[in-house]
Amino acid sequence: MILNKRHLFPSFTVILLSLWFVTPENLYADWVYFPYEYNQIYKEKYALELELADIRKQHQNELNRLEEEKKDLQSQIRNLTEDLELEKRNRAKEQDEYSDKLRDYDMRLRSLEKKGTDKERTLAEENRKREEKDRAEIESLKRKLEEKERECLQKEQKLRETYESKMDELKERIRNLEEELANLRKLTKEQKRELERLSEQTKEFEEKLAKEITSGQIRLKRFHNKLIINIDDKISFDSGSSELKPAILPAIEKIREILAAYPENYIVVEGHTDNVPIKTKFRNNWHLSSERALSVLEFILQNKNLNPKNFSSAGYGEHQPIVPNSTKENKALNRRVDIVVIPRATSSLGGNND
């Protein structure tokens, strides 16, 4: 909706008439909104509504995509179930056929045994051997059927686990989006300015660390109220050590130079490990992660333009993984040091969007 002058002038006349009948001691300044103030407030409201609509649209698109994935998984489960039922029916039919053959052989065998001739006894022996062979084939088919059933059950279980995992992921992402929506509604003008500065700072990191990001030494993760700079563990520290390798120092020097240009931010250096117990001079993974975070923090603060009051460090051990510690590659991702940049004005919002 766009306000024009025809709407604004009657409102202003009503305000003047109201002021005429109100005594001075009962008049409060916040009763009166001038047109330019009302326009400014309305523009801010309209911008927030657009931003909220965009987030809702993204949210709905994500729901639609995951719903399609859900339908595809359910279709696969139905197909596997139908294949299993068809295989069971085929095996049952074959078993009935072999049973009929066995009964026929038994009848023929009994008939031959009654005649008692050498030829009949020879035929009876051949029939017995054939019967044993057929029984062996039936047992083999039974084992194959059981193996096929186990494979189908395993595939079905795997599909169910994948489906449940995706549903849990979807619920978590929905919960994060809802928290982000709630936080966006709380933003003040000052916080908006700080978030804009954070966007500028993120762009500067991406430009000056482009080489390190491309090589995998540095990873950037931007959330609505903070920026996380992830330092790759493989080139930062030797296994079980908290001493920085020389190869990572130039990248950290670039980081601290950019941090010095934004003195209003809070900086938290966080250390993380995988869930493999250590056997070094460190007591446990808590100790190792804390010492690694402290090593990065001390190197950053060698820049005297940085205020130590705005910095802190923490060690989380293996207790805040970004992916399950189920594979070698996942464990490598969980071994990391994160430099978390939080604008001062938005620190009160909280909210963990990792």
Buried (B, 14 or more C-beta within 10 A) or exposed (E): EEEEEEEBEEEBEEEEEEEEEEEEEEEEEEEEBEBEEBBEEEEEEEEBEEEEEEBEEEBEEBEEEBEEBBEEBEEBBEEBEEEBEEBBEEBEEBBEEBEEBBEEBEEEBEEBEEEEEEEBEEBBEEBEEBBEEBEEEBEEBEEEBEEBBEEBEEBBEEBEEEBEEBBEEBEEBBEBBEBBBEBBEEBEEEBBBBBEBBEEBBEEBEEBBEEBBEEEBBBEBBBBBBBBBBBBBBBBBEEEBBEBEEEBEEBBEBBBEBBBEBEEBBBBBBBBBBEEEBEEEBEEBBBBBBBBBBBBBEBBBEEEEBEEEBBBBBBBBBEBBEEEBEEEEBBBBBBBBBBBBBBBBBBEBEBEBE
